[in-house]
Amino acid sequence: MPTGKNTWSLKELVDFELAVQQSPTVDREVGRRIRAELSGSDLSDFSKRRWGFKEWLSTKKEGSGARVVTATRLGASFLFLGTFLFGVGVIRGLVTEVEGKSALNIWVMLAGTLGVQWLILIGSGLSFLLLRYWIGGLSWLKEILFSLLKRFVGKVSPETWKSLIQGKGRQPSALAWRLTRMLQVGGVGFNLGLLVGLFGLLWFTEVRFYWESSLSQFGGESLGRLTRILAGAWGGEGLSEGNIAGLKDTSGETGDLDWNAFSKFIFLALAVWGLLPRVLLWGMAVWKERGVLKQLEFQDLDHRKLWRELIRVERVVSMEGMKDGVVLLDVGGLKVDEAELRPFLLQKLRVNPEKSFSVGVLDAEEEREAWEAMKVAPCGVVMLVEAWSLSPKEVRILLERIRREAGEETVLRVLVLGDGLVTPDEADFKNWQEFIDGLRDPRLECVAYKE
């Protein structure tokens, strides 16, 4: 029996999108079985759609989903190992020799570890906002990972890759969040490498800290302010003036109070300002990916076409009276000949026009009658619109009003006409389809009139 707990995995989502692109057909027996199962369930439309598509997918051959998931896991493992070793190398590379002794310049160390990381984080955040929401692309780091992923997986059509990485309509992309997880795994590895590298350096070698600089702005007072700001994240007080004065050169002995104070500070700074944000971002990416997979609505044009084929139901006219009646709404006063339109409605939509009203013509009385009629129409509402006259704002307001008056369960169909009772222009009809699909209403469909 269908249940609401039919969460999808990334592997299943990839396989499904490939199957929709390559073999979007429904076997007669499969469709009959799915319809029989769904007929007795009380799930929401979205839950039915998720369950039905998952059952349909189970009858198809496996696609590239397993390879995509394997590639992301291997990529994350190699990225973690590589960035970990890189973090160790960064710490080792920051060590200089001053007066014959190994030393770490505090300013250089903070800039080369935390400073560079936060520049990358801020830059990635800005590129996410600019590219994802304004341009519709990926950040350059994700683009690199995506290119490697495509090479590893093999032959997948560009259209399918695009839908997987950018999402479908308003549905976010689970694969994009998986790439974000991979990047944050790399960040975690880098920061662990910094911590392990610094610990090993201090454990096995004798290293001094100093902050001397030729530039006045990088003096002891500035260092004190910076450490206080960083230490505020864990409730610390930063380095005191005495600590900073004792770290001015390399003459201090290992283990003295100033050396111990800074050692404790730098480990906490790397953990709180370096490692912790990466762990939190990784956790957020995991949560977002699971949320996307849990709330898949499958409202793209291809999904809606497949769903219509999957759940088609034969209507039976009872001898007690007509049970297939709809209310016709003539949007804008097109004055369509109902007698000429009736054969199309009966043959293609299998509905019978019981009553017809004009809306959007400043006739309040007629509109009031239309709202009352659609509440009791057995098969909902059919809106008649002209293909060239799409006004998204006005149509959205009208549809919201119809939905309020007729109820959430009423089936709404937008019948797109050409100039009169003729087939609409293909480009104009496509605009209507994209607009209607973007509203993500499971009981709202867009149909083109056929002569």
C-alpha positions as a printed NumPy array, in Angstrom:
array([[  0.   ,   0.   ,   0.   ],
       [  1.211,   3.541,  -0.697],
       [  2.578,   5.374,   2.332],
       [  3.699,   8.942,   2.936],
       [  7.183,   7.709,   3.922],
       [  8.596,   7.322,   0.421],
       [ 11.748,   9.399,   0.637],
       [ 14.02 ,   9.358,  -2.366],
       [ 17.784,   8.949,  -2.548],
       [ 20.14 ,  10.83 ,  -4.834],
       [ 20.751,   7.607,  -6.764],
       [ 17.019,   7.143,  -7.389],
       [ 16.581,  10.77 ,  -8.417],
       [ 19.375,  10.526, -11.009],
       [ 17.989,   7.242, -12.346],
       [ 14.501,   8.755, -12.518],
       [ 15.59 ,  11.835, -14.475],
       [ 17.499,   9.622, -16.908],
       [ 14.482,   7.339, -17.328],
       [ 12.172,  10.313, -17.941],
       [ 14.494,  11.565, -20.667],
       [ 15.216,   8.182, -22.293],
       [ 12.058,   6.088, -21.872],
       [  9.126,   8.207, -20.626],
       [  6.515,   5.535, -21.255],
       [  4.177,   3.664, -18.929],
       [  3.622,  -0.036, -19.391],
       [ -0.094,  -0.83 , -19.374],
       [  0.114,  -3.375, -16.561],
       [  2.389,  -1.158, -14.481],
       [  0.029,   1.784, -14.878],
       [ -2.991,  -0.335, -13.977],
       [ -1.279,  -1.655, -10.825],
       [ -0.196,   1.807,  -9.676],
       [ -3.638,   3.292, -10.287],
       [ -5.258,   0.457,  -8.337],
       [ -2.929,   1.048,  -5.379],
       [ -3.467,   4.811,  -5.41 ],
       [ -7.245,   4.613,  -5.723],
       [ -7.64 ,   3.445,  -2.129],
       [ -5.107,   5.765,  -0.501],
       [ -5.747,   9.041,   1.293],
       [ -2.321,  10.565,   0.593],
       [ -1.814,  14.118,  -0.606],
       [ -1.265,  14.702,  -4.31 ],
       [  2.462,  15.235,  -3.831],
       [  2.821,  12.046,  -1.764],
       [  0.909,  10.088,  -4.41 ],
       [  3.174,  11.492,  -7.088],
       [  6.361,  10.573,  -5.197],
       [  5.094,   7.054,  -4.5  ],
       [  3.776,   6.504,  -8.024],
       [  6.981,   7.668,  -9.692],
       [  9.062,   5.485,  -7.378],
       [  6.98 ,   2.453,  -8.308],
       [  7.317,   3.321, -11.992],
       [ 11.085,   3.696, -11.577],
       [ 11.333,   0.221, -10.009],
       [ 10.264,  -1.261, -13.366],
       [ 13.093,   0.46 , -15.254],
       [ 16.707,  -0.565, -15.693],
       [ 19.248,   1.098, -13.412],
       [ 20.851,   4.193, -14.882],
       [ 23.875,   6.212, -13.819],
       [ 22.612,   6.976, -10.312],
       [ 24.934,   4.504,  -8.601],
       [ 27.946,   5.848, -10.509],
       [ 27.066,   9.435,  -9.582],
       [ 26.809,   8.593,  -5.873],
       [ 30.004,   6.52 ,  -5.976],
       [ 31.825,   9.327,  -7.748],
       [ 30.76 ,  11.878,  -5.116],
       [ 31.863,   9.592,  -2.266],
       [ 35.229,   8.834,  -3.85 ],
       [ 35.679,  12.494,  -4.7  ],
       [ 34.94 ,  13.52 ,  -1.111],
       [ 37.455,  10.961,   0.2  ],
       [ 40.237,  12.098,  -2.139],
       [ 39.397,  15.737,  -1.47 ],
       [ 39.592,  15.194,   2.289],
       [ 42.94 ,  13.409,   2.042],
       [ 44.399,  15.981,  -0.34 ],
       [ 43.309,  19.014,   1.666],
       [ 44.453,  17.392,   4.911],
       [ 47.961,  16.939,   3.532],
       [ 47.813,  20.447,   2.082],
       [ 46.91 ,  21.856,   5.516],
       [ 49.899,  20.081,   7.07 ],
       [ 52.092,  21.445,   4.293],
       [ 50.809,  25.006,   4.782],
       [ 51.825,  24.989,   8.45 ],
       [ 55.224,  23.573,   7.595],
       [ 55.69 ,  26.109,   4.819],
       [ 55.012,  29.056,   7.138],
       [ 58.021,  28.232,   9.31 ],
       [ 60.963,  30.566,   8.728],
       [ 64.41 ,  30.766,  10.235],
       [ 65.222,  33.817,  12.346],
       [ 68.648,  34.148,  13.972],
       [ 69.245,  30.454,  13.43 ],
       [ 65.98 ,  29.402,  15.086],
       [ 62.717,  28.067,  13.621],
       [ 60.   ,  30.691,  13.976],
       [ 56.418,  31.457,  12.982],
       [ 55.343,  35.011,  12.263],
       [ 51.948,  35.384,  13.946],
       [ 50.576,  37.783,  11.326],
       [ 51.628,  35.554,   8.442],
       [ 50.244,  32.509,  10.211],
       [ 46.812,  34.05 ,  10.832],
       [ 46.628,  35.398,   7.281],
       [ 47.77 ,  32.134,   5.65 ],
       [ 45.381,  29.932,   7.646],
       [ 42.25 ,  31.806,   8.744],
       [ 42.478,  34.898,   6.527],
       [ 42.64 ,  33.053,   3.218],
       [ 39.871,  30.677,   4.295],
       [ 37.466,  33.465,   5.149],
       [ 38.206,  35.263,   1.916],
       [ 37.295,  32.058,   0.063],
       [ 34.139,  31.601,   2.178],
       [ 32.965,  35.164,   1.578],
       [ 33.808,  34.928,  -2.126],
       [ 31.96 ,  31.618,  -2.417],
       [ 28.918,  33.085,  -0.681],
       [ 28.837,  36.052,  -3.044],
       [ 29.31 ,  33.853,  -6.097],
       [ 26.492,  31.582,  -4.849],
       [ 24.125,  34.557,  -4.66 ],
       [ 25.223,  36.012,  -7.987],
       [ 25.471,  32.81 , -10.003],
       [ 22.782,  30.622,  -8.448],
       [ 20.01 ,  33.165,  -8.123],
       [ 20.832,  35.815, -10.737],
       [ 22.566,  33.875, -13.478],
       [ 21.534,  30.288, -12.759],
       [ 25.05 ,  28.833, -12.786],
       [ 27.525,  27.319, -10.341],
       [ 30.425,  28.795,  -8.435],
       [ 33.812,  28.068,  -9.978],
       [ 34.698,  25.519,  -7.275],
       [ 31.479,  23.579,  -7.853],
       [ 31.964,  23.886, -11.602],
       [ 35.338,  22.129, -11.28 ],
       [ 33.821,  19.304,  -9.209],
       [ 30.884,  19.036, -11.609],
       [ 33.218,  18.738, -14.62 ],
       [ 35.185,  15.946, -12.913],
       [ 31.942,  14.204, -11.975],
       [ 30.708,  14.234, -15.571],
       [ 33.969,  12.714, -16.791],
       [ 33.778,   9.925, -14.228],
       [ 30.103,   9.037, -14.777],
       [ 30.191,   8.876, -18.564],
       [ 27.458,   9.42 , -21.125],
       [ 24.562,  11.472, -19.831],
       [ 22.79 ,  13.983, -22.052],
       [ 23.593,  17.691, -21.443],
       [ 19.893,  18.391, -20.826],
       [ 19.762,  15.787, -18.059],
       [ 22.954,  17.097, -16.453],
       [ 21.526,  20.602, -16.547],
       [ 18.299,  19.544, -14.85 ],
       [ 20.192,  17.579, -12.196],
       [ 22.6  ,  20.381, -11.28 ],
       [ 20.155,  23.304, -11.532],
       [ 17.001,  21.6  , -10.316],
       [ 13.637,  21.473, -12.067],
       [ 11.569,  24.661, -12.077],
       [ 11.512,  25.949,  -8.512],
       [ 12.735,  22.624,  -7.13 ],
       [ 16.311,  23.006,  -5.796],
       [ 19.023,  20.599,  -6.877],
       [ 19.963,  17.754,  -4.53 ],
       [ 23.119,  17.133,  -6.585],
       [ 24.245,  20.751,  -6.136],
       [ 23.953,  20.337,  -2.377],
       [ 25.955,  17.095,  -2.635],
       [ 28.729,  19.082,  -4.343],
       [ 28.531,  21.612,  -1.506],
       [ 29.009,  18.729,   0.938],
       [ 32.097,  17.664,  -0.965],
       [ 33.584,  21.162,  -0.8  ],
       [ 32.977,  21.372,   2.941],
       [ 34.565,  17.956,   3.449],
       [ 37.621,  19.46 ,   1.766],
       [ 37.446,  22.422,   4.154],
       [ 37.213,  20.097,   7.156],
       [ 40.235,  18.156,   5.911],
       [ 42.258,  21.359,   5.424],
       [ 41.55 ,  22.617,   8.947],
       [ 42.272,  19.24 ,  10.522],
       [ 45.542,  19.296,   8.575],
       [ 46.356,  22.717,  10.035],
       [ 45.654,  21.535,  13.578],
       [ 47.534,  18.24 ,  13.217],
       [ 50.426,  19.948,  11.396],
       [ 50.753,  22.621,  14.079],
       [ 50.586,  20.048,  16.864],
       [ 53.244,  17.903,  15.193],
       [ 55.439,  20.934,  14.567],
       [ 55.312,  22.008,  18.205],
       [ 55.695,  18.445,  19.473],
       [ 58.73 ,  17.442,  17.447],
       [ 60.539,  20.749,  16.913],
       [ 61.378,  23.862,  18.911],
       [ 59.476,  26.753,  17.348],
       [ 59.259,  30.397,  18.432],
       [ 56.418,  32.847,  17.742],
       [ 56.982,  36.487,  16.861],
       [ 55.023,  39.388,  15.39 ],
       [ 57.632,  41.96 ,  14.368],
       [ 56.712,  43.819,  11.179],
       [ 58.032,  46.806,   9.261],
       [ 54.45 ,  48.139,   8.878],
       [ 53.178,  50.09 ,  11.882],
       [ 49.579,  48.934,  11.399],
       [ 50.671,  45.361,  12.162],
       [ 52.037,  46.209,  15.583],
       [ 51.367,  44.881,  19.071],
       [ 48.251,  46.995,  19.645],
       [ 46.611,  45.724,  16.432],
       [ 47.521,  42.139,  17.314],
       [ 45.901,  42.556,  20.71 ],
       [ 42.642,  43.828,  19.174],
       [ 42.595,  40.984,  16.633],
       [ 43.14 ,  38.276,  19.258],
       [ 40.401,  39.764,  21.448],
       [ 37.975,  39.709,  18.511],
       [ 38.824,  36.114,  17.627],
       [ 38.773,  34.935,  21.259],
       [ 35.353,  36.512,  21.768],
       [ 33.841,  33.595,  19.801],
       [ 34.59 ,  31.203,  22.684],
       [ 34.343,  33.736,  25.513],
       [ 38.093,  34.287,  25.827],
       [ 39.978,  37.529,  26.334],
       [ 42.72 ,  37.197,  23.734],
       [ 46.374,  37.933,  24.465],
       [ 47.356,  40.454,  27.106],
       [ 49.821,  43.266,  26.494],
       [ 52.356,  41.306,  28.509],
       [ 51.897,  38.194,  26.377],
       [ 52.266,  40.202,  23.176],
       [ 55.386,  41.977,  24.458],
       [ 56.924,  38.627,  25.35 ],
       [ 56.299,  37.316,  21.828],
       [ 57.915,  40.252,  20.074],
       [ 61.023,  38.333,  19.109],
       [ 62.415,  34.801,  19.153],
       [ 64.28 ,  35.061,  22.405],
       [ 61.61 ,  33.493,  24.595],
       [ 62.083,  29.955,  25.86 ],
       [ 59.687,  27.186,  24.833],
       [ 57.156,  26.591,  27.586],
       [ 57.135,  30.067,  29.092],
       [ 53.824,  31.789,  29.906],
       [ 53.698,  33.879,  26.729],
       [ 54.403,  30.865,  24.509],
       [ 51.762,  28.775,  26.307],
       [ 49.18 ,  31.576,  26.073],
       [ 49.586,  31.952,  22.347],
       [ 49.696,  28.177,  21.733],
       [ 46.339,  27.796,  23.476],
       [ 44.93 ,  30.779,  21.571],
       [ 46.014,  29.657,  18.1  ],
       [ 44.675,  26.1  ,  18.528],
       [ 41.303,  27.446,  19.682],
       [ 41.263,  30.044,  16.867],
       [ 41.908,  27.399,  14.201],
       [ 39.261,  25.104,  15.702],
       [ 36.552,  27.753,  16.203],
       [ 37.164,  30.03 ,  13.208],
       [ 38.474,  27.395,  10.803],
       [ 37.156,  23.902,  11.542],
       [ 33.799,  24.697,  13.183],
       [ 32.326,  26.782,  10.298],
       [ 33.222,  24.013,   7.855],
       [ 31.561,  21.37 ,  10.023],
       [ 28.444,  23.54 ,  10.331],
       [ 28.336,  24.192,   6.574],
       [ 28.782,  20.471,   5.916],
       [ 25.897,  19.698,   8.276],
       [ 23.723,  22.341,   6.602],
       [ 24.473,  20.876,   3.151],
       [ 23.529,  17.373,   4.369],
       [ 20.307,  18.73 ,   5.86 ],
       [ 19.436,  20.696,   2.714],
       [ 20.102,  17.718,   0.425],
       [ 17.893,  15.464,   2.527],
       [ 15.225,  18.161,   2.644],
       [ 15.203,  18.456,  -1.149],
       [ 14.934,  14.681,  -1.569],
       [ 12.198,  14.475,   1.069],
       [ 10.096,  17.214,  -0.525],
       [ 10.396,  16.384,  -4.22 ],
       [  7.249,  17.614,  -5.949],
       [  7.971,  16.57 ,  -9.551],
       [  6.222,  19.571, -11.1  ],
       [  8.393,  19.957, -14.194],
       [  6.717,  19.734, -17.608],
       [  8.142,  16.251, -18.31 ],
       [  7.054,  15.072, -14.861],
       [  3.521,  16.345, -15.346],
       [  3.225,  14.646, -18.731],
       [  4.38 ,  11.333, -17.261],
       [  2.027,  11.688, -14.305],
       [ -0.968,  12.314, -16.563],
       [ -0.179,   9.126, -18.452],
       [  0.428,   7.2  , -15.251],
       [ -2.844,   8.004, -13.478],
       [ -5.279,   8.374, -16.383],
       [ -8.726,   7.298, -15.216],
       [-11.641,   6.257, -17.389],
       [-14.782,   8.208, -16.414],
       [-18.149,   6.489, -16.468],
       [-21.422,   8.38 , -16.992],
       [-24.025,   7.221, -14.495],
       [-27.64 ,   6.753, -15.575],
       [-28.658,   8.985, -12.667],
       [-27.46 ,  12.058, -14.535],
       [-24.416,  13.761, -15.967],
       [-21.414,  13.454, -13.661],
       [-18.762,  14.871, -15.982],
       [-19.828,  18.496, -16.093],
       [-17.449,  21.45 , -15.957],
       [-17.841,  25.196, -15.706],
       [-16.411,  27.126, -18.652],
       [-14.774,  30.438, -17.83 ],
       [-14.339,  32.726, -20.819],
       [-11.418,  34.923, -19.69 ],
       [-11.659,  38.374, -21.209],
       [-14.83 ,  37.766, -23.209],
       [-13.575,  35.669, -26.154],
       [-17.154,  34.784, -27.192],
       [-16.218,  31.252, -28.21 ],
       [-18.957,  29.186, -29.868],
       [-19.731,  26.58 , -27.22 ],
       [-21.281,  24.18 , -29.732],
       [-18.055,  24.097, -31.76 ],
       [-15.953,  23.667, -28.636],
       [-18.048,  20.856, -27.138],
       [-16.662,  17.99 , -29.336],
       [-13.085,  18.793, -28.27 ],
       [-14.038,  18.883, -24.578],
       [-15.925,  15.58 , -24.826],
       [-13.346,  13.708, -26.892],
       [-10.048,  15.049, -25.543],
       [-10.777,  16.113, -21.963],
       [-13.771,  13.784, -21.464],
       [-15.811,  16.522, -19.793],
       [-19.125,  18.135, -20.642],
       [-19.583,  21.937, -20.478],
       [-22.592,  22.494, -18.223],
       [-22.413,  26.25 , -17.687],
       [-20.418,  29.055, -19.24 ],
       [-19.48 ,  32.436, -17.784],
       [-17.304,  35.38 , -18.753],
       [-14.801,  36.759, -16.229],
       [-12.614,  39.817, -16.415],
       [-15.303,  41.823, -18.233],
       [-16.447,  44.011, -15.329],
       [-19.717,  42.135, -14.866],
       [-19.849,  41.544, -11.113],
       [-23.178,  39.669, -11.207],
       [-21.989,  37.138, -13.787],
       [-18.727,  36.583, -11.919],
       [-20.673,  35.978,  -8.703],
       [-22.753,  33.332, -10.482],
       [-19.557,  31.747, -11.823],
       [-18.05 ,  31.429,  -8.32 ],
       [-21.198,  29.703,  -7.084],
       [-21.4  ,  27.338, -10.07 ],
       [-17.815,  26.126,  -9.89 ],
       [-18.266,  25.033,  -6.276],
       [-20.609,  22.235,  -7.373],
       [-19.146,  21.385, -10.813],
       [-18.334,  17.626, -10.784],
       [-15.219,  17.942, -12.937],
       [-14.019,  21.403, -12.03 ],
       [-13.301,  24.4  , -14.207],
       [-11.987,  24.927, -17.742],
       [-10.575,  28.4  , -18.423],
       [-10.524,  29.588, -22.027],
       [ -7.578,  31.892, -22.793],
       [ -5.881,  33.21 , -25.914],
       [ -2.3  ,  32.063, -26.466],
       [ -0.854,  35.502, -27.184],
       [ -2.461,  37.241, -24.213],
       [ -0.523,  35.768, -21.271],
       [ -0.335,  38.298, -18.436],
       [  1.268,  36.362, -15.533],
       [  0.224,  38.759, -12.768],
       [ -3.427,  38.952, -13.839],
       [ -3.719,  35.207, -14.507],
       [ -2.116,  34.383, -11.16 ],
       [ -4.605,  36.632,  -9.334],
       [ -7.515,  35.027, -11.219],
       [ -6.316,  31.492, -10.48 ],
       [ -5.87 ,  32.319,  -6.798],
       [ -9.431,  33.677,  -6.698],
       [-10.798,  30.567,  -8.437],
       [ -8.895,  28.339,  -6.027],
       [-10.328,  30.22 ,  -3.042],
       [-13.872,  30.062,  -4.364],
       [-13.849,  26.525,  -5.798],
       [-11.679,  24.837,  -3.159],
       [ -8.316,  23.089,  -3.084],
       [ -9.627,  19.826,  -4.558],
       [-11.207,  21.346,  -7.674],
       [ -9.527,  20.393, -10.946],
       [ -8.577,  23.469, -12.994],
       [ -7.662,  23.292, -16.672],
       [ -6.374,  26.177, -18.752],
       [ -7.401,  25.609, -22.376],
       [ -5.16 ,  27.692, -24.63 ],
       [ -6.709,  28.784, -27.942],
       [ -5.247,  30.426, -30.989],
       [ -6.973,  33.372, -32.637],
       [-10.404,  31.829, -32.235],
       [-11.016,  28.067, -32.228],
       [ -7.689,  27.189, -33.827],
       [ -4.531,  25.477, -32.594],
       [ -2.331,  27.978, -30.703],
       [  1.176,  28.914, -31.81 ],
       [  3.692,  26.455, -30.368],
       [  5.926,  29.134, -28.794],
       [  2.948,  30.904, -27.184],
       [  1.617,  27.643, -25.786],
       [  5.042,  26.783, -24.368],
       [  5.021,  30.089, -22.47 ],
       [  1.672,  29.154, -20.945],
       [  2.942,  25.687, -20.026],
       [  6.028,  27.06 , -18.277],
       [  3.935,  29.604, -16.4  ],
       [  1.344,  27.044, -15.261],
       [  4.007,  24.504, -14.258],
       [  5.773,  27.211, -12.268],
       [  2.684,  27.642, -10.063],
       [  3.218,  24.088,  -8.749],
       [ -0.49 ,  23.38 ,  -8.333],
       [ -1.03 ,  19.6  ,  -8.626],
       [ -4.642,  20.048,  -9.769],
       [ -3.913,  22.682, -12.396],
       [ -3.185,  21.65 , -15.976],
       [ -2.492,  23.479, -19.23 ],
       [ -3.961,  22.064, -22.468],
       [ -3.634,  23.24 , -26.067],
       [ -6.722,  23.286, -28.288],
       [ -6.447,  20.98 , -31.304],
       [ -8.51 ,  21.606, -34.41 ]])
